[in-house]
Amino acid sequence: MASAGQPGMYSMKKIVGMGLIFFVAAGSSVFPLWLTPTDTQAEIVPAETTRFLAVAHRPINTDSLSGQLITAGKVGRVHEVYFHEGQHVRQGQVLLKVLERLPSVQQQQLQARLQRQQQALSALEGRTPAAQLLAARQQLADTRRQLAHCVPMFSFVYVTAPADGIITRPTAAPGDALSTHTPVATLTQPLPADTTLLLTSVE
């Protein structure tokens, strides 16, 4: 009876052993895949985070922002323009080259003489004989004619950016006559990207 039971026990052990081997083999192939996340899982980004990323990096439309008006601050004629719409400029950067008209030394002297003659004529009127008054008026007219024929001096002056920013709505062009209050462009400081919502969504 002992010899008859041994083959049955041997067969049972053999079946159990083969089952254990199959279980270990199957487990060794499944476990690493279960432990390590797949590439698809690693690339998943929440939809809300993606939306906020897009908002944070969206280009800013400078047309919707108020800007600082740049005035010439000079009197003259635009000779050259060194900026264009949408250009980023730095504080102190040259924007315009302006041809400025200046009085020459002769013009300054004649202007001073003209002022003296006008004052003298005002003092003579009503109390001076007609001949003397006529001579004073003739001198005044001669000074004015000389002043009109004087050749002025010219020099170049420059209009610079008052601050960092982006040029919008330029209004100056070569040949334009400028006064001190003539607007030449608008300078806009764009707002920084708003990352508040992005940080909140990540947390």
NORCORJO-V736244 format. One record per pair of residues at least 12 apart in sequence whose ideal C-beta (glycine too) atoms are under 10 Angstrom apart, sorted by the first residue. I is the first residue (numbers start at 1). J is the second residue. D is the distance in whole Angstrom. If there is no record, write none. Layout:
# NORCORJO-V736244
I&J&D, I&J&D
This chain:
# NORCORJO-V736244
46&201&8, 46&202&9, 48&197&9, 48&198&10, 48&200&10, 48&201&5, 48&202&9, 49&198&8, 49&201&5, 49&202&6, 50&201&10, 51&197&9, 51&198&10, 51&201&8, 52&194&10, 52&195&8, 52&196&9, 52&197&5, 52&198&4, 52&199&9, 52&200&8, 52&201&5, 52&202&8, 53&195&10, 53&197&10, 53&198&6, 53&201&9, 53&202&10, 54&198&10, 55&193&9, 55&194&7, 55&195&9, 55&197&7, 55&198&8, 56&193&5, 56&194&7, 56&195&5, 56&196&9, 56&197&8, 56&198&5, 56&199&10, 57&193&7, 57&195&10, 57&198&9, 58&193&8, 58&194&10, 59&190&9, 59&193&10, 60&166&9, 60&188&9, 60&190&5, 60&191&6, 60&192&9, 60&193&8, 61&190&9, 62&85&10, 62&86&8, 62&165&9, 62&166&5, 62&167&9, 62&168&5, 62&169&10, 62&186&9, 62&188&5, 62&189&9, 62&190&6, 62&191&10, 63&168&7, 63&169&9, 63&188&9, 64&188&10, 65&165&10, 65&166&9, 65&168&8, 65&186&10, 65&188&5, 65&189&8, 65&190&6, 65&191&7, 66&186&9, 66&188&8, 66&189&10, 67&165&7, 67&166&8, 67&167&9, 67&168&6, 67&169&8, 67&185&9, 67&186&4, 67&187&6, 67&188&4, 67&189&8, 67&190&10, 68&161&10, 68&162&7, 68&163&7, 68&165&7, 68&185&10, 68&186&7, 68&187&5, 68&188&8, 68&189&8, 69&162&10, 69&169&9, 69&171&10, 69&181&10, 69&183&5, 69&184&9, 69&185&8, 69&186&6, 69&187&8, 70&83&10, 70&89&10, 70&95&7, 70&96&9, 70&159&7, 70&160&9, 70&161&7, 70&162&6, 70&163&9, 70&165&10, 70&167&8, 70&170&9, 70&171&9, 70&172&9, 70&182&10, 70&183&7, 70&184&5, 70&185&5, 70&186&7, 70&187&6, 71&159&9, 71&162&9, 71&178&9, 71&179&9, 71&180&7, 71&181&5, 71&182&6, 71&183&6, 71&184&7, 71&185&10, 72&95&10, 72&96&7, 72&98&7, 72&157&9, 72&159&6, 72&172&8, 72&176&9, 72&177&10, 72&178&4, 72&179&7, 72&180&6, 72&181&8, 72&182&5, 72&183&8, 72&184&5, 73&98&9, 73&157&9, 73&159&6, 73&160&9, 73&162&9, 73&178&9, 73&179&9, 73&180&6, 73&181&8, 73&182&9, 73&184&9, 74&96&8, 74&98&5, 74&99&10, 74&100&6, 74&157&5, 74&158&8, 74&159&6, 74&178&6, 74&179&8, 74&180&7, 74&182&9, 74&184&10, 75&98&8, 75&100&7, 75&101&8, 75&157&9, 75&177&9, 75&178&6, 75&179&6, 75&180&6, 75&182&9, 76&96&10, 76&97&10, 76&98&4, 76&99&5, 76&100&4, 76&101&6, 76&102&9, 76&154&9, 76&155&9, 76&156&9, 76&157&7, 76&159&10, 76&176&10, 76&177&8, 76&178&6, 76&179&9, 77&98&7, 77&99&5, 77&100&8, 77&101&8, 77&154&10, 77&174&9, 77&175&7, 77&176&7, 77&177&5, 77&178&7, 78&96&6, 78&97&8, 78&98&6, 78&99&8, 78&159&9, 78&172&5, 78&173&6, 78&174&5, 78&175&6, 78&176&4, 78&177&8, 78&178&6, 78&182&9, 78&184&8, 79&96&8, 79&97&5, 79&98&6, 79&99&5, 79&100&10, 79&154&10, 79&156&7, 79&157&10, 79&158&10, 79&174&7, 79&175&9, 80&94&9, 80&95&10, 80&96&7, 80&97&4, 80&98&9, 80&99&9, 80&156&9, 80&158&10, 80&174&6, 81&95&7, 81&96&6, 81&97&8, 81&159&10, 81&170&8, 81&172&6, 81&173&7, 81&174&6, 81&176&9, 81&184&9, 81&185&9, 82&94&6, 82&95&6, 82&96&7, 82&97&7, 82&158&9, 82&159&9, 82&160&10, 83&95&5, 83&96&8, 83&159&10, 83&161&8, 83&167&5, 83&170&7, 83&172&9, 83&184&9, 83&185&7, 83&187&10, 84&167&7, 84&170&7, 84&185&10, 85&166&9, 85&167&6, 85&168&6, 85&169&7, 85&170&5, 85&185&8, 85&186&10, 86&166&6, 86&167&7, 86&168&7, 86&170&10, 86&188&10, 87&161&10, 87&165&10, 87&166&7, 87&167&5, 87&168&10, 87&170&9, 87&185&10, 88&164&8, 88&165&8, 88&166&6, 88&167&8, 88&190&9, 89&160&9, 89&161&4, 89&162&10, 89&163&9, 89&164&7, 89&165&7, 89&166&8, 89&167&6, 89&185&9, 89&187&7, 90&160&10, 90&161&7, 90&163&9, 90&164&5, 90&165&9, 91&160&8, 91&161&6, 91&162&7, 91&163&5, 91&164&5, 91&165&9, 91&187&10, 92&160&5, 92&161&7, 92&162&9, 92&163&9, 92&164&10, 93&158&10, 93&160&6, 93&161&5, 93&164&9, 93&167&10, 94&158&5, 94&159&7, 94&160&6, 94&161&8, 95&158&8, 95&159&5, 95&160&6, 95&161&6, 95&162&10, 95&167&8, 95&170&9, 95&172&8, 95&184&7, 95&185&7, 95&187&9, 96&157&9, 96&158&7, 96&159&4, 96&160&9, 96&170&10, 96&172&6, 96&173&10, 96&174&9, 96&176&9, 96&178&8, 96&184&6, 96&185&9, 97&156&6, 97&157&8, 97&158&6, 97&159&8, 97&174&9, 98&155&9, 98&156&7, 98&157&5, 98&158&7, 98&159&6, 98&172&9, 98&176&9, 98&177&10, 98&178&6, 98&184&10, 99&154&6, 99&155&8, 99&156&6, 99&157&8, 99&175&10, 99&178&10, 100&152&10, 100&153&9, 100&154&7, 100&155&5, 100&156&7, 100&157&5, 100&178&9, 101&152&5, 101&153&8, 101&154&6, 101&155&9, 102&152&6, 102&153&5, 102&154&7, 102&155&6, 102&157&10, 103&147&10, 103&150&8, 103&152&6, 103&153&7, 104&150&6, 104&151&7, 104&152&6, 104&153&5, 104&154&10, 105&150&10, 105&153&9, 106&146&8, 106&147&9, 106&149&10, 106&150&5, 106&151&8, 106&152&10, 107&146&9, 107&147&6, 107&150&5, 107&151&9, 107&152&6, 107&153&8, 108&150&10, 109&146&10, 109&147&10, 109&150&9, 110&143&6, 110&144&9, 110&145&10, 110&146&6, 110&147&4, 110&148&10, 110&149&10, 110&150&7, 111&143&9, 111&147&7, 111&150&9, 112&143&10, 113&139&9, 113&140&9, 113&142&10, 113&143&5, 113&146&9, 113&147&9, 114&139&10, 114&140&7, 114&142&10, 114&143&5, 114&144&7, 114&146&9, 114&147&6, 115&143&10, 116&140&10, 116&143&9, 117&136&7, 117&137&9, 117&139&6, 117&140&5, 117&141&10, 117&142&9, 117&143&6, 117&144&9, 118&136&10, 118&140&7, 118&143&9, 118&144&10, 120&136&6, 120&139&9, 120&140&9, 121&133&8, 121&136&5, 121&137&6, 121&139&9, 121&140&6, 122&136&10, 123&136&9, 124&136&6, 124&137&9, 125&137&9, 157&178&10, 159&172&8, 159&178&8, 159&182&10, 159&184&6, 159&185&9, 161&185&9, 161&187&7, 162&187&7, 163&187&6, 163&189&7, 164&187&9, 164&189&7, 165&186&9, 165&187&4, 165&188&5, 165&189&5, 165&190&8, 166&186&9, 166&187&7, 166&188&5, 166&189&8, 166&190&6, 167&184&10, 167&185&5, 167&186&7, 167&187&6, 167&188&8, 168&185&7, 168&186&5, 168&187&7, 168&188&5, 169&183&9, 169&185&7, 169&186&5, 169&187&10, 169&188&9, 170&183&10, 170&184&7, 170&185&4, 170&186&8, 171&183&6, 171&184&6, 171&185&6, 171&186&8, 172&184&4, 172&185&7
